[in-house]
Amino acid sequence: MSGAEGLLEALPPVQRLALAYAPAPARAPTLALLVLDQRLAGIVRNSHEPSLAQLRLAWWREQLQVDAEAWPRGEPLLATLKSWNGGHAAAIELVNGWEYLTGAAPLPEADLLAFAQGRGEAFAGLARVLGADPAPALKLGRQWALADLAAHVAHPEEQAAARRLLAAEGKPPRVARALRPLAVLHGLAAKGRDGQTPAALLTALRIGLLGR
């Protein structure tokens, strides 16, 4: 199994489904971002102490701050991130966003919004790498993050806050064809679907083909 195939297998079904709608030139850069997001999520989810999570997040922040040629060899995710052609520093905001979720529940709305903004900024960076407009990618990435939070956080106050913040975002924007996986992720999260049901497959097919 190649490094890229191993990374793909590590993604949850909903993200593998979304990635299927990426045009060929966008596939590796999008895969790298989705896998990085999952790595950071795992750090936050599996670290019992905020300081340990922050330490592990700092390692990724440091890697994203340096030239790709300085990265350690043998890490498939870093190798795939080279497909960003030097634009990987934009993903630092994703690391910063996840760090806002290391606090004690219930997190304040400001922290939830900062997390969502970090996810959005990372997709804006991906848009630049792919030659697309970053503004709608930023907004839709932020909206996806809030919808995803509302569907998955356990604390009822955080769920309610995420829903309020999402409602304040307004109508989701259309994004470029190269960012169709983001549109699929947003559409599935907004409907609370996990990518494994017939309804989810139909939703993904519609958005993947039509963009919404």
PyMOL commands that place a pseudoatom at each C-alpha (Angstrom):
pseudoatom trace, name=CA, resn=MET, resi=1, chain=A, elem=C, hetatm=0, pos=[0.000, 0.000, 0.000]
pseudoatom trace, name=CA, resn=SER, resi=2, chain=A, elem=C, hetatm=0, pos=[1.370, 3.411, -1.010]
pseudoatom trace, name=CA, resn=GLY, resi=3, chain=A, elem=C, hetatm=0, pos=[1.624, 6.296, 1.423]
pseudoatom trace, name=CA, resn=ALA, resi=4, chain=A, elem=C, hetatm=0, pos=[-1.310, 8.099, -0.187]
pseudoatom trace, name=CA, resn=GLU, resi=5, chain=A, elem=C, hetatm=0, pos=[-3.462, 4.952, -0.082]
pseudoatom trace, name=CA, resn=GLY, resi=6, chain=A, elem=C, hetatm=0, pos=[-2.664, 4.529, 3.599]
pseudoatom trace, name=CA, resn=LEU, resi=7, chain=A, elem=C, hetatm=0, pos=[-3.659, 8.117, 4.291]
pseudoatom trace, name=CA, resn=LEU, resi=8, chain=A, elem=C, hetatm=0, pos=[-6.931, 7.625, 2.444]
pseudoatom trace, name=CA, resn=GLU, resi=9, chain=A, elem=C, hetatm=0, pos=[-7.742, 4.520, 4.467]
pseudoatom trace, name=CA, resn=ALA, resi=10, chain=A, elem=C, hetatm=0, pos=[-7.212, 6.517, 7.672]
pseudoatom trace, name=CA, resn=LEU, resi=11, chain=A, elem=C, hetatm=0, pos=[-9.972, 8.973, 6.788]
pseudoatom trace, name=CA, resn=PRO, resi=12, chain=A, elem=C, hetatm=0, pos=[-13.509, 8.479, 8.113]
pseudoatom trace, name=CA, resn=PRO, resi=13, chain=A, elem=C, hetatm=0, pos=[-16.064, 7.365, 5.516]
pseudoatom trace, name=CA, resn=VAL, resi=14, chain=A, elem=C, hetatm=0, pos=[-17.650, 10.793, 5.148]
pseudoatom trace, name=CA, resn=GLN, resi=15, chain=A, elem=C, hetatm=0, pos=[-14.346, 12.363, 4.192]
pseudoatom trace, name=CA, resn=ARG, resi=16, chain=A, elem=C, hetatm=0, pos=[-13.424, 9.556, 1.801]
pseudoatom trace, name=CA, resn=LEU, resi=17, chain=A, elem=C, hetatm=0, pos=[-16.801, 10.074, 0.160]
pseudoatom trace, name=CA, resn=ALA, resi=18, chain=A, elem=C, hetatm=0, pos=[-16.231, 13.821, -0.157]
pseudoatom trace, name=CA, resn=LEU, resi=19, chain=A, elem=C, hetatm=0, pos=[-12.728, 13.333, -1.534]
pseudoatom trace, name=CA, resn=ALA, resi=20, chain=A, elem=C, hetatm=0, pos=[-14.120, 11.193, -4.354]
pseudoatom trace, name=CA, resn=TYR, resi=21, chain=A, elem=C, hetatm=0, pos=[-15.492, 14.390, -5.916]
pseudoatom trace, name=CA, resn=ALA, resi=22, chain=A, elem=C, hetatm=0, pos=[-12.128, 16.155, -6.058]
pseudoatom trace, name=CA, resn=PRO, resi=23, chain=A, elem=C, hetatm=0, pos=[-10.803, 16.764, -9.586]
pseudoatom trace, name=CA, resn=ALA, resi=24, chain=A, elem=C, hetatm=0, pos=[-7.545, 14.894, -10.208]
pseudoatom trace, name=CA, resn=PRO, resi=25, chain=A, elem=C, hetatm=0, pos=[-5.244, 17.941, -9.722]
pseudoatom trace, name=CA, resn=ALA, resi=26, chain=A, elem=C, hetatm=0, pos=[-6.955, 18.757, -6.407]
pseudoatom trace, name=CA, resn=ARG, resi=27, chain=A, elem=C, hetatm=0, pos=[-6.938, 15.249, -4.981]
pseudoatom trace, name=CA, resn=ALA, resi=28, chain=A, elem=C, hetatm=0, pos=[-3.512, 15.139, -3.283]
pseudoatom trace, name=CA, resn=PRO, resi=29, chain=A, elem=C, hetatm=0, pos=[-3.688, 18.663, -1.769]
pseudoatom trace, name=CA, resn=THR, resi=30, chain=A, elem=C, hetatm=0, pos=[-7.215, 18.003, -0.490]
pseudoatom trace, name=CA, resn=LEU, resi=31, chain=A, elem=C, hetatm=0, pos=[-6.248, 14.598, 0.896]
pseudoatom trace, name=CA, resn=ALA, resi=32, chain=A, elem=C, hetatm=0, pos=[-3.354, 16.201, 2.764]
pseudoatom trace, name=CA, resn=LEU, resi=33, chain=A, elem=C, hetatm=0, pos=[-5.622, 18.793, 4.368]
pseudoatom trace, name=CA, resn=LEU, resi=34, chain=A, elem=C, hetatm=0, pos=[-8.294, 16.290, 5.382]
pseudoatom trace, name=CA, resn=VAL, resi=35, chain=A, elem=C, hetatm=0, pos=[-5.739, 13.912, 6.890]
pseudoatom trace, name=CA, resn=LEU, resi=36, chain=A, elem=C, hetatm=0, pos=[-4.024, 16.748, 8.758]
pseudoatom trace, name=CA, resn=ASP, resi=37, chain=A, elem=C, hetatm=0, pos=[-7.401, 17.802, 10.138]
pseudoatom trace, name=CA, resn=GLN, resi=38, chain=A, elem=C, hetatm=0, pos=[-8.022, 14.249, 11.330]
pseudoatom trace, name=CA, resn=ARG, resi=39, chain=A, elem=C, hetatm=0, pos=[-4.566, 14.019, 12.919]
pseudoatom trace, name=CA, resn=LEU, resi=40, chain=A, elem=C, hetatm=0, pos=[-5.184, 17.219, 14.858]
pseudoatom trace, name=CA, resn=ALA, resi=41, chain=A, elem=C, hetatm=0, pos=[-8.649, 16.047, 15.878]
pseudoatom trace, name=CA, resn=GLY, resi=42, chain=A, elem=C, hetatm=0, pos=[-7.114, 12.842, 17.230]
pseudoatom trace, name=CA, resn=ILE, resi=43, chain=A, elem=C, hetatm=0, pos=[-4.572, 14.802, 19.247]
pseudoatom trace, name=CA, resn=VAL, resi=44, chain=A, elem=C, hetatm=0, pos=[-7.295, 16.882, 20.898]
pseudoatom trace, name=CA, resn=ARG, resi=45, chain=A, elem=C, hetatm=0, pos=[-9.622, 13.912, 21.411]
pseudoatom trace, name=CA, resn=ASN, resi=46, chain=A, elem=C, hetatm=0, pos=[-7.042, 11.503, 22.833]
pseudoatom trace, name=CA, resn=SER, resi=47, chain=A, elem=C, hetatm=0, pos=[-4.940, 13.796, 25.033]
pseudoatom trace, name=CA, resn=HIS, resi=48, chain=A, elem=C, hetatm=0, pos=[-6.164, 13.741, 28.614]
pseudoatom trace, name=CA, resn=GLU, resi=49, chain=A, elem=C, hetatm=0, pos=[-4.296, 16.908, 29.568]
pseudoatom trace, name=CA, resn=PRO, resi=50, chain=A, elem=C, hetatm=0, pos=[-4.554, 20.173, 27.598]
pseudoatom trace, name=CA, resn=SER, resi=51, chain=A, elem=C, hetatm=0, pos=[-0.818, 20.736, 27.989]
pseudoatom trace, name=CA, resn=LEU, resi=52, chain=A, elem=C, hetatm=0, pos=[-0.042, 17.416, 26.273]
pseudoatom trace, name=CA, resn=ALA, resi=53, chain=A, elem=C, hetatm=0, pos=[-2.370, 18.236, 23.396]
pseudoatom trace, name=CA, resn=GLN, resi=54, chain=A, elem=C, hetatm=0, pos=[-0.823, 21.669, 23.043]
pseudoatom trace, name=CA, resn=LEU, resi=55, chain=A, elem=C, hetatm=0, pos=[2.664, 20.157, 22.973]
pseudoatom trace, name=CA, resn=ARG, resi=56, chain=A, elem=C, hetatm=0, pos=[1.723, 17.773, 20.168]
pseudoatom trace, name=CA, resn=LEU, resi=57, chain=A, elem=C, hetatm=0, pos=[-0.077, 20.511, 18.266]
pseudoatom trace, name=CA, resn=ALA, resi=58, chain=A, elem=C, hetatm=0, pos=[3.047, 22.662, 18.572]
pseudoatom trace, name=CA, resn=TRP, resi=59, chain=A, elem=C, hetatm=0, pos=[5.049, 20.001, 16.702]
pseudoatom trace, name=CA, resn=TRP, resi=60, chain=A, elem=C, hetatm=0, pos=[2.741, 20.297, 13.721]
pseudoatom trace, name=CA, resn=ARG, resi=61, chain=A, elem=C, hetatm=0, pos=[2.796, 24.080, 13.911]
pseudoatom trace, name=CA, resn=GLU, resi=62, chain=A, elem=C, hetatm=0, pos=[6.593, 24.013, 13.788]
pseudoatom trace, name=CA, resn=GLN, resi=63, chain=A, elem=C, hetatm=0, pos=[6.598, 21.703, 10.760]
pseudoatom trace, name=CA, resn=LEU, resi=64, chain=A, elem=C, hetatm=0, pos=[4.211, 23.976, 8.877]
pseudoatom trace, name=CA, resn=GLN, resi=65, chain=A, elem=C, hetatm=0, pos=[6.405, 26.989, 9.581]
pseudoatom trace, name=CA, resn=VAL, resi=66, chain=A, elem=C, hetatm=0, pos=[9.463, 25.606, 7.782]
pseudoatom trace, name=CA, resn=ASP, resi=67, chain=A, elem=C, hetatm=0, pos=[10.306, 24.788, 4.184]
pseudoatom trace, name=CA, resn=ALA, resi=68, chain=A, elem=C, hetatm=0, pos=[9.107, 21.372, 3.044]
pseudoatom trace, name=CA, resn=GLU, resi=69, chain=A, elem=C, hetatm=0, pos=[12.688, 20.333, 2.308]
pseudoatom trace, name=CA, resn=ALA, resi=70, chain=A, elem=C, hetatm=0, pos=[13.397, 20.482, 6.051]
pseudoatom trace, name=CA, resn=TRP, resi=71, chain=A, elem=C, hetatm=0, pos=[10.640, 18.020, 6.944]
pseudoatom trace, name=CA, resn=PRO, resi=72, chain=A, elem=C, hetatm=0, pos=[11.586, 14.618, 8.389]
pseudoatom trace, name=CA, resn=ARG, resi=73, chain=A, elem=C, hetatm=0, pos=[11.452, 11.819, 5.849]
pseudoatom trace, name=CA, resn=GLY, resi=74, chain=A, elem=C, hetatm=0, pos=[9.173, 8.839, 6.208]
pseudoatom trace, name=CA, resn=GLU, resi=75, chain=A, elem=C, hetatm=0, pos=[6.011, 10.725, 7.208]
pseudoatom trace, name=CA, resn=PRO, resi=76, chain=A, elem=C, hetatm=0, pos=[3.417, 10.144, 4.439]
pseudoatom trace, name=CA, resn=LEU, resi=77, chain=A, elem=C, hetatm=0, pos=[1.299, 13.117, 5.484]
pseudoatom trace, name=CA, resn=LEU, resi=78, chain=A, elem=C, hetatm=0, pos=[4.206, 15.546, 5.197]
pseudoatom trace, name=CA, resn=ALA, resi=79, chain=A, elem=C, hetatm=0, pos=[5.158, 13.989, 1.860]
pseudoatom trace, name=CA, resn=THR, resi=80, chain=A, elem=C, hetatm=0, pos=[1.609, 14.557, 0.588]
pseudoatom trace, name=CA, resn=LEU, resi=81, chain=A, elem=C, hetatm=0, pos=[1.592, 18.115, 1.931]
pseudoatom trace, name=CA, resn=LYS, resi=82, chain=A, elem=C, hetatm=0, pos=[4.370, 18.860, -0.534]
pseudoatom trace, name=CA, resn=SER, resi=83, chain=A, elem=C, hetatm=0, pos=[1.590, 18.957, -3.126]
pseudoatom trace, name=CA, resn=TRP, resi=84, chain=A, elem=C, hetatm=0, pos=[0.762, 22.399, -1.677]
pseudoatom trace, name=CA, resn=ASN, resi=85, chain=A, elem=C, hetatm=0, pos=[3.890, 23.636, -3.484]
pseudoatom trace, name=CA, resn=GLY, resi=86, chain=A, elem=C, hetatm=0, pos=[5.121, 25.759, -0.602]
pseudoatom trace, name=CA, resn=GLY, resi=87, chain=A, elem=C, hetatm=0, pos=[1.707, 27.062, 0.459]
pseudoatom trace, name=CA, resn=HIS, resi=88, chain=A, elem=C, hetatm=0, pos=[1.461, 24.796, 3.506]
pseudoatom trace, name=CA, resn=ALA, resi=89, chain=A, elem=C, hetatm=0, pos=[1.953, 27.645, 6.009]
pseudoatom trace, name=CA, resn=ALA, resi=90, chain=A, elem=C, hetatm=0, pos=[-1.743, 28.451, 5.547]
pseudoatom trace, name=CA, resn=ALA, resi=91, chain=A, elem=C, hetatm=0, pos=[-2.531, 25.242, 7.435]
pseudoatom trace, name=CA, resn=ILE, resi=92, chain=A, elem=C, hetatm=0, pos=[-1.005, 26.704, 10.606]
pseudoatom trace, name=CA, resn=GLU, resi=93, chain=A, elem=C, hetatm=0, pos=[-4.396, 28.321, 11.197]
pseudoatom trace, name=CA, resn=LEU, resi=94, chain=A, elem=C, hetatm=0, pos=[-5.910, 24.837, 11.309]
pseudoatom trace, name=CA, resn=VAL, resi=95, chain=A, elem=C, hetatm=0, pos=[-3.528, 23.898, 14.125]
pseudoatom trace, name=CA, resn=ASN, resi=96, chain=A, elem=C, hetatm=0, pos=[-4.360, 27.124, 15.941]
pseudoatom trace, name=CA, resn=GLY, resi=97, chain=A, elem=C, hetatm=0, pos=[-8.062, 26.420, 15.505]
pseudoatom trace, name=CA, resn=TRP, resi=98, chain=A, elem=C, hetatm=0, pos=[-7.860, 22.963, 17.015]
pseudoatom trace, name=CA, resn=GLU, resi=99, chain=A, elem=C, hetatm=0, pos=[-5.930, 24.347, 19.971]
pseudoatom trace, name=CA, resn=TYR, resi=100, chain=A, elem=C, hetatm=0, pos=[-9.018, 26.362, 20.918]
pseudoatom trace, name=CA, resn=LEU, resi=101, chain=A, elem=C, hetatm=0, pos=[-10.814, 23.068, 21.605]
pseudoatom trace, name=CA, resn=THR, resi=102, chain=A, elem=C, hetatm=0, pos=[-8.333, 21.934, 24.264]
pseudoatom trace, name=CA, resn=GLY, resi=103, chain=A, elem=C, hetatm=0, pos=[-10.071, 23.872, 27.048]
pseudoatom trace, name=CA, resn=ALA, resi=104, chain=A, elem=C, hetatm=0, pos=[-12.648, 22.589, 29.515]
pseudoatom trace, name=CA, resn=ALA, resi=105, chain=A, elem=C, hetatm=0, pos=[-16.268, 22.228, 28.450]
pseudoatom trace, name=CA, resn=PRO, resi=106, chain=A, elem=C, hetatm=0, pos=[-18.396, 24.133, 27.949]
pseudoatom trace, name=CA, resn=LEU, resi=107, chain=A, elem=C, hetatm=0, pos=[-16.177, 26.186, 25.686]
pseudoatom trace, name=CA, resn=PRO, resi=108, chain=A, elem=C, hetatm=0, pos=[-17.227, 29.793, 25.096]
pseudoatom trace, name=CA, resn=GLU, resi=109, chain=A, elem=C, hetatm=0, pos=[-18.677, 30.799, 21.747]
pseudoatom trace, name=CA, resn=ALA, resi=110, chain=A, elem=C, hetatm=0, pos=[-15.510, 32.763, 20.962]
pseudoatom trace, name=CA, resn=ASP, resi=111, chain=A, elem=C, hetatm=0, pos=[-13.411, 29.577, 21.135]
pseudoatom trace, name=CA, resn=LEU, resi=112, chain=A, elem=C, hetatm=0, pos=[-15.838, 27.622, 18.963]
pseudoatom trace, name=CA, resn=LEU, resi=113, chain=A, elem=C, hetatm=0, pos=[-15.821, 30.400, 16.396]
pseudoatom trace, name=CA, resn=ALA, resi=114, chain=A, elem=C, hetatm=0, pos=[-12.016, 30.583, 16.492]
pseudoatom trace, name=CA, resn=PHE, resi=115, chain=A, elem=C, hetatm=0, pos=[-11.859, 26.849, 15.783]
pseudoatom trace, name=CA, resn=ALA, resi=116, chain=A, elem=C, hetatm=0, pos=[-14.254, 27.241, 12.857]
pseudoatom trace, name=CA, resn=GLN, resi=117, chain=A, elem=C, hetatm=0, pos=[-12.253, 30.201, 11.551]
pseudoatom trace, name=CA, resn=GLY, resi=118, chain=A, elem=C, hetatm=0, pos=[-9.079, 28.117, 11.640]
pseudoatom trace, name=CA, resn=ARG, resi=119, chain=A, elem=C, hetatm=0, pos=[-10.697, 25.377, 9.569]
pseudoatom trace, name=CA, resn=GLY, resi=120, chain=A, elem=C, hetatm=0, pos=[-11.991, 28.000, 7.172]
pseudoatom trace, name=CA, resn=GLU, resi=121, chain=A, elem=C, hetatm=0, pos=[-8.582, 29.636, 6.822]
pseudoatom trace, name=CA, resn=ALA, resi=122, chain=A, elem=C, hetatm=0, pos=[-7.042, 26.264, 5.993]
pseudoatom trace, name=CA, resn=PHE, resi=123, chain=A, elem=C, hetatm=0, pos=[-9.544, 25.760, 3.175]
pseudoatom trace, name=CA, resn=ALA, resi=124, chain=A, elem=C, hetatm=0, pos=[-8.879, 29.286, 1.969]
pseudoatom trace, name=CA, resn=GLY, resi=125, chain=A, elem=C, hetatm=0, pos=[-5.217, 28.288, 1.793]
pseudoatom trace, name=CA, resn=LEU, resi=126, chain=A, elem=C, hetatm=0, pos=[-6.158, 25.184, -0.165]
pseudoatom trace, name=CA, resn=ALA, resi=127, chain=A, elem=C, hetatm=0, pos=[-8.165, 27.374, -2.545]
pseudoatom trace, name=CA, resn=ARG, resi=128, chain=A, elem=C, hetatm=0, pos=[-5.082, 29.513, -3.212]
pseudoatom trace, name=CA, resn=VAL, resi=129, chain=A, elem=C, hetatm=0, pos=[-3.007, 26.399, -3.875]
pseudoatom trace, name=CA, resn=LEU, resi=130, chain=A, elem=C, hetatm=0, pos=[-5.633, 25.246, -6.389]
pseudoatom trace, name=CA, resn=GLY, resi=131, chain=A, elem=C, hetatm=0, pos=[-5.971, 28.650, -8.046]
pseudoatom trace, name=CA, resn=ALA, resi=132, chain=A, elem=C, hetatm=0, pos=[-9.502, 29.245, -6.717]
pseudoatom trace, name=CA, resn=ASP, resi=133, chain=A, elem=C, hetatm=0, pos=[-11.097, 32.198, -4.930]
pseudoatom trace, name=CA, resn=PRO, resi=134, chain=A, elem=C, hetatm=0, pos=[-10.263, 31.886, -1.206]
pseudoatom trace, name=CA, resn=ALA, resi=135, chain=A, elem=C, hetatm=0, pos=[-13.148, 34.044, 0.102]
pseudoatom trace, name=CA, resn=PRO, resi=136, chain=A, elem=C, hetatm=0, pos=[-16.013, 31.554, -0.432]
pseudoatom trace, name=CA, resn=ALA, resi=137, chain=A, elem=C, hetatm=0, pos=[-13.751, 28.708, 0.678]
pseudoatom trace, name=CA, resn=LEU, resi=138, chain=A, elem=C, hetatm=0, pos=[-13.104, 30.537, 3.948]
pseudoatom trace, name=CA, resn=LYS, resi=139, chain=A, elem=C, hetatm=0, pos=[-16.809, 31.075, 4.599]
pseudoatom trace, name=CA, resn=LEU, resi=140, chain=A, elem=C, hetatm=0, pos=[-17.929, 27.589, 3.615]
pseudoatom trace, name=CA, resn=GLY, resi=141, chain=A, elem=C, hetatm=0, pos=[-15.077, 26.009, 5.581]
pseudoatom trace, name=CA, resn=ARG, resi=142, chain=A, elem=C, hetatm=0, pos=[-16.152, 27.964, 8.648]
pseudoatom trace, name=CA, resn=GLN, resi=143, chain=A, elem=C, hetatm=0, pos=[-19.773, 26.923, 8.142]
pseudoatom trace, name=CA, resn=TRP, resi=144, chain=A, elem=C, hetatm=0, pos=[-18.791, 23.276, 7.722]
pseudoatom trace, name=CA, resn=ALA, resi=145, chain=A, elem=C, hetatm=0, pos=[-16.795, 23.432, 10.953]
pseudoatom trace, name=CA, resn=LEU, resi=146, chain=A, elem=C, hetatm=0, pos=[-19.764, 24.846, 12.868]
pseudoatom trace, name=CA, resn=ALA, resi=147, chain=A, elem=C, hetatm=0, pos=[-22.183, 22.300, 11.410]
pseudoatom trace, name=CA, resn=ASP, resi=148, chain=A, elem=C, hetatm=0, pos=[-19.726, 19.525, 12.239]
pseudoatom trace, name=CA, resn=LEU, resi=149, chain=A, elem=C, hetatm=0, pos=[-19.378, 20.815, 15.797]
pseudoatom trace, name=CA, resn=ALA, resi=150, chain=A, elem=C, hetatm=0, pos=[-23.138, 21.020, 16.263]
pseudoatom trace, name=CA, resn=ALA, resi=151, chain=A, elem=C, hetatm=0, pos=[-23.453, 17.401, 15.135]
pseudoatom trace, name=CA, resn=HIS, resi=152, chain=A, elem=C, hetatm=0, pos=[-20.621, 15.927, 17.204]
pseudoatom trace, name=CA, resn=VAL, resi=153, chain=A, elem=C, hetatm=0, pos=[-19.838, 17.857, 20.400]
pseudoatom trace, name=CA, resn=ALA, resi=154, chain=A, elem=C, hetatm=0, pos=[-21.252, 16.205, 23.493]
pseudoatom trace, name=CA, resn=HIS, resi=155, chain=A, elem=C, hetatm=0, pos=[-21.931, 19.224, 25.705]
pseudoatom trace, name=CA, resn=PRO, resi=156, chain=A, elem=C, hetatm=0, pos=[-25.431, 20.649, 25.114]
pseudoatom trace, name=CA, resn=GLU, resi=157, chain=A, elem=C, hetatm=0, pos=[-24.285, 24.234, 25.659]
pseudoatom trace, name=CA, resn=GLU, resi=158, chain=A, elem=C, hetatm=0, pos=[-21.596, 23.827, 22.997]
pseudoatom trace, name=CA, resn=GLN, resi=159, chain=A, elem=C, hetatm=0, pos=[-24.118, 22.253, 20.621]
pseudoatom trace, name=CA, resn=ALA, resi=160, chain=A, elem=C, hetatm=0, pos=[-26.483, 25.186, 21.107]
pseudoatom trace, name=CA, resn=ALA, resi=161, chain=A, elem=C, hetatm=0, pos=[-23.670, 27.714, 20.671]
pseudoatom trace, name=CA, resn=ALA, resi=162, chain=A, elem=C, hetatm=0, pos=[-22.475, 26.049, 17.464]
pseudoatom trace, name=CA, resn=ARG, resi=163, chain=A, elem=C, hetatm=0, pos=[-26.015, 26.141, 16.068]
pseudoatom trace, name=CA, resn=ARG, resi=164, chain=A, elem=C, hetatm=0, pos=[-26.384, 29.836, 16.946]
pseudoatom trace, name=CA, resn=LEU, resi=165, chain=A, elem=C, hetatm=0, pos=[-23.088, 30.677, 15.294]
pseudoatom trace, name=CA, resn=LEU, resi=166, chain=A, elem=C, hetatm=0, pos=[-23.996, 28.664, 12.210]
pseudoatom trace, name=CA, resn=ALA, resi=167, chain=A, elem=C, hetatm=0, pos=[-27.382, 30.383, 11.921]
pseudoatom trace, name=CA, resn=ALA, resi=168, chain=A, elem=C, hetatm=0, pos=[-25.623, 33.761, 11.996]
pseudoatom trace, name=CA, resn=GLU, resi=169, chain=A, elem=C, hetatm=0, pos=[-23.461, 32.754, 9.018]
pseudoatom trace, name=CA, resn=GLY, resi=170, chain=A, elem=C, hetatm=0, pos=[-26.291, 33.037, 6.521]
pseudoatom trace, name=CA, resn=LYS, resi=171, chain=A, elem=C, hetatm=0, pos=[-26.521, 31.238, 3.200]
pseudoatom trace, name=CA, resn=PRO, resi=172, chain=A, elem=C, hetatm=0, pos=[-23.612, 28.952, 2.240]
pseudoatom trace, name=CA, resn=PRO, resi=173, chain=A, elem=C, hetatm=0, pos=[-21.594, 30.230, -0.731]
pseudoatom trace, name=CA, resn=ARG, resi=174, chain=A, elem=C, hetatm=0, pos=[-20.787, 28.293, -3.858]
pseudoatom trace, name=CA, resn=VAL, resi=175, chain=A, elem=C, hetatm=0, pos=[-17.159, 27.296, -4.238]
pseudoatom trace, name=CA, resn=ALA, resi=176, chain=A, elem=C, hetatm=0, pos=[-15.044, 26.419, -7.263]
pseudoatom trace, name=CA, resn=ARG, resi=177, chain=A, elem=C, hetatm=0, pos=[-15.195, 22.943, -8.769]
pseudoatom trace, name=CA, resn=ALA, resi=178, chain=A, elem=C, hetatm=0, pos=[-11.757, 22.223, -7.314]
pseudoatom trace, name=CA, resn=LEU, resi=179, chain=A, elem=C, hetatm=0, pos=[-13.261, 22.625, -3.819]
pseudoatom trace, name=CA, resn=ARG, resi=180, chain=A, elem=C, hetatm=0, pos=[-16.267, 20.377, -4.396]
pseudoatom trace, name=CA, resn=PRO, resi=181, chain=A, elem=C, hetatm=0, pos=[-15.212, 18.041, -1.517]
pseudoatom trace, name=CA, resn=LEU, resi=182, chain=A, elem=C, hetatm=0, pos=[-15.710, 20.943, 0.897]
pseudoatom trace, name=CA, resn=ALA, resi=183, chain=A, elem=C, hetatm=0, pos=[-19.202, 21.516, -0.480]
pseudoatom trace, name=CA, resn=VAL, resi=184, chain=A, elem=C, hetatm=0, pos=[-19.966, 17.822, 0.038]
pseudoatom trace, name=CA, resn=LEU, resi=185, chain=A, elem=C, hetatm=0, pos=[-18.651, 17.878, 3.604]
pseudoatom trace, name=CA, resn=HIS, resi=186, chain=A, elem=C, hetatm=0, pos=[-20.719, 20.945, 4.403]
pseudoatom trace, name=CA, resn=GLY, resi=187, chain=A, elem=C, hetatm=0, pos=[-23.870, 19.500, 2.858]
pseudoatom trace, name=CA, resn=LEU, resi=188, chain=A, elem=C, hetatm=0, pos=[-23.566, 16.215, 4.748]
pseudoatom trace, name=CA, resn=ALA, resi=189, chain=A, elem=C, hetatm=0, pos=[-22.750, 17.907, 8.066]
pseudoatom trace, name=CA, resn=ALA, resi=190, chain=A, elem=C, hetatm=0, pos=[-25.681, 20.306, 7.679]
pseudoatom trace, name=CA, resn=LYS, resi=191, chain=A, elem=C, hetatm=0, pos=[-27.994, 17.304, 7.329]
pseudoatom trace, name=CA, resn=GLY, resi=192, chain=A, elem=C, hetatm=0, pos=[-26.315, 15.328, 10.100]
pseudoatom trace, name=CA, resn=ARG, resi=193, chain=A, elem=C, hetatm=0, pos=[-25.272, 12.512, 7.772]
pseudoatom trace, name=CA, resn=ASP, resi=194, chain=A, elem=C, hetatm=0, pos=[-22.190, 10.365, 8.252]
pseudoatom trace, name=CA, resn=GLY, resi=195, chain=A, elem=C, hetatm=0, pos=[-21.510, 9.222, 4.689]
pseudoatom trace, name=CA, resn=GLN, resi=196, chain=A, elem=C, hetatm=0, pos=[-22.595, 5.595, 5.134]
pseudoatom trace, name=CA, resn=THR, resi=197, chain=A, elem=C, hetatm=0, pos=[-26.349, 5.747, 4.528]
pseudoatom trace, name=CA, resn=PRO, resi=198, chain=A, elem=C, hetatm=0, pos=[-28.228, 5.734, 1.205]
pseudoatom trace, name=CA, resn=ALA, resi=199, chain=A, elem=C, hetatm=0, pos=[-29.483, 9.250, 1.971]
pseudoatom trace, name=CA, resn=ALA, resi=200, chain=A, elem=C, hetatm=0, pos=[-25.912, 10.449, 2.520]
pseudoatom trace, name=CA, resn=LEU, resi=201, chain=A, elem=C, hetatm=0, pos=[-24.775, 8.895, -0.742]
pseudoatom trace, name=CA, resn=LEU, resi=202, chain=A, elem=C, hetatm=0, pos=[-27.582, 10.650, -2.620]
pseudoatom trace, name=CA, resn=THR, resi=203, chain=A, elem=C, hetatm=0, pos=[-26.768, 13.969, -0.947]
pseudoatom trace, name=CA, resn=ALA, resi=204, chain=A, elem=C, hetatm=0, pos=[-23.080, 13.600, -1.791]
pseudoatom trace, name=CA, resn=LEU, resi=205, chain=A, elem=C, hetatm=0, pos=[-23.899, 12.655, -5.394]
pseudoatom trace, name=CA, resn=ARG, resi=206, chain=A, elem=C, hetatm=0, pos=[-26.118, 15.704, -5.860]
pseudoatom trace, name=CA, resn=ILE, resi=207, chain=A, elem=C, hetatm=0, pos=[-23.639, 18.145, -4.349]
pseudoatom trace, name=CA, resn=GLY, resi=208, chain=A, elem=C, hetatm=0, pos=[-20.657, 16.470, -5.977]
pseudoatom trace, name=CA, resn=LEU, resi=209, chain=A, elem=C, hetatm=0, pos=[-22.226, 16.860, -9.409]
pseudoatom trace, name=CA, resn=LEU, resi=210, chain=A, elem=C, hetatm=0, pos=[-24.084, 20.149, -9.036]
pseudoatom trace, name=CA, resn=GLY, resi=211, chain=A, elem=C, hetatm=0, pos=[-22.142, 21.966, -6.318]
pseudoatom trace, name=CA, resn=ARG, resi=212, chain=A, elem=C, hetatm=0, pos=[-25.057, 22.268, -3.864]
for i in range(1, 212): cmd.bond("trace and resi %d" % i, "trace and resi %d" % (i + 1))
show_as sticks, trace
zoom trace
